Amino acid sequence: HCGALQEGMPLNVRTWTCDCGTVHDRDVNAAKNLLAAGLAVSVCGAGVRPQRRTPGGQSATKQKISRREP
């Protein structure tokens, strides 16, 4: 919520409370990250697994739209 990052914590800590008072659940956060990654892959049309070689395949990186100045 506030954008603060927690440095490091052991994996057995599943939830933590930020200085701003927000309670974070690591499993919920992981699910949100996986959903975002899956949506990004489906929009780009790339496969889920990284390819060693892409001879004509698409990359899963966001493409910049070139805009002409008037």
Sine and cosine of phi, psi and omega as CSV:
sin_phi,cos_phi,sin_psi,cos_psi,sin_omega,cos_omega
0.00,0.00,-0.72,0.70,-0.04,-1.00
-1.00,-0.09,-0.23,0.97,0.02,-1.00
1.00,-0.04,-0.01,1.00,0.02,-1.00
-0.94,0.35,0.59,-0.81,0.03,-1.00
-0.94,-0.34,0.64,-0.77,0.07,-1.00
-1.00,0.02,0.76,-0.65,-0.05,-1.00
-0.83,0.56,-1.00,-0.03,0.00,-1.00
-0.74,-0.68,0.52,-0.86,0.06,-1.00
-0.48,-0.88,0.48,-0.88,0.01,-1.00
-0.92,0.40,0.42,-0.91,-0.05,-1.00
-0.92,0.39,-0.33,0.94,0.00,-1.00
-0.97,0.25,-0.18,0.98,0.08,-1.00
-1.00,0.08,0.95,-0.32,-0.09,-1.00
-1.00,-0.06,-0.48,0.88,0.04,-1.00
-0.74,-0.67,0.46,-0.89,0.07,-1.00
-0.50,-0.87,0.43,-0.90,-0.01,-1.00
-0.96,-0.29,0.80,-0.60,0.00,-1.00
-0.96,0.27,0.29,-0.96,0.06,-1.00
-0.88,0.48,-0.44,0.90,0.01,-1.00
-0.99,0.17,-0.12,0.99,0.04,-1.00
0.98,-0.22,-0.13,0.99,-0.01,-1.00
-0.97,0.23,0.71,-0.70,0.06,-1.00
-1.00,-0.07,0.80,-0.59,-0.02,-1.00
-0.94,-0.33,0.69,-0.72,0.06,-1.00
-0.94,-0.35,0.86,-0.51,-0.08,-1.00
-0.91,0.42,-0.55,0.83,-0.01,-1.00
-0.94,0.33,-0.64,0.77,0.06,-1.00
-0.91,0.42,-0.66,0.75,0.03,-1.00
-0.89,0.46,-0.66,0.75,0.03,-1.00
-0.89,0.45,-0.65,0.76,0.02,-1.00
-0.90,0.44,-0.65,0.76,0.04,-1.00
-0.90,0.44,-0.66,0.75,0.03,-1.00
-0.90,0.43,-0.66,0.75,0.02,-1.00
-0.91,0.41,-0.65,0.76,0.04,-1.00
-0.89,0.47,-0.71,0.70,0.01,-1.00
-0.89,0.46,-0.66,0.75,0.01,-1.00
-0.91,0.41,-0.67,0.74,0.02,-1.00
-0.90,0.43,-0.66,0.75,0.03,-1.00
-0.91,0.41,-0.63,0.78,0.02,-1.00
-0.90,0.43,-0.64,0.76,0.01,-1.00
-0.92,0.39,-0.66,0.76,-0.03,-1.00
-0.93,0.36,-0.54,0.84,0.03,-1.00
-0.94,0.33,-0.64,0.77,-0.03,-1.00
-0.98,0.20,-0.32,0.95,0.01,-1.00
0.99,0.16,0.22,0.98,0.00,-1.00
-1.00,-0.01,0.25,-0.97,0.07,-1.00
-0.97,0.26,0.25,-0.97,-0.02,-1.00
-0.97,0.24,-0.63,0.78,-0.01,-1.00
-1.00,0.09,0.64,-0.77,0.05,-1.00
-0.92,0.38,0.66,-0.75,0.00,-1.00
-1.00,-0.05,0.62,-0.79,0.07,-1.00
-0.95,0.32,-0.63,0.78,0.04,-1.00
-0.72,-0.69,0.63,-0.78,0.05,-1.00
-0.81,-0.59,0.98,0.20,0.01,-1.00
-0.98,0.22,0.98,0.19,-0.02,-1.00
0.98,-0.18,-0.02,1.00,0.06,-1.00
-0.99,0.15,0.21,-0.98,-0.02,-1.00
-1.00,-0.07,0.53,-0.85,0.08,-1.00
-1.00,-0.01,0.43,-0.91,-0.03,-1.00
-1.00,-0.01,0.40,0.92,0.02,-1.00
-1.00,-0.10,0.49,-0.87,-0.01,-1.00
-0.94,0.34,0.71,-0.71,-0.01,-1.00
-1.00,0.01,0.68,-0.73,0.08,-1.00
-0.99,0.16,0.69,-0.73,0.06,-1.00
-1.00,0.00,0.83,-0.56,0.01,-1.00
-0.99,0.13,0.76,-0.65,-0.01,-1.00
-0.87,-0.48,0.70,-0.72,0.05,-1.00
-1.00,0.05,0.63,-0.77,0.07,-1.00
-0.99,0.11,0.61,-0.79,-0.05,-1.00
-0.93,0.38,0.00,0.00,0.00,0.00
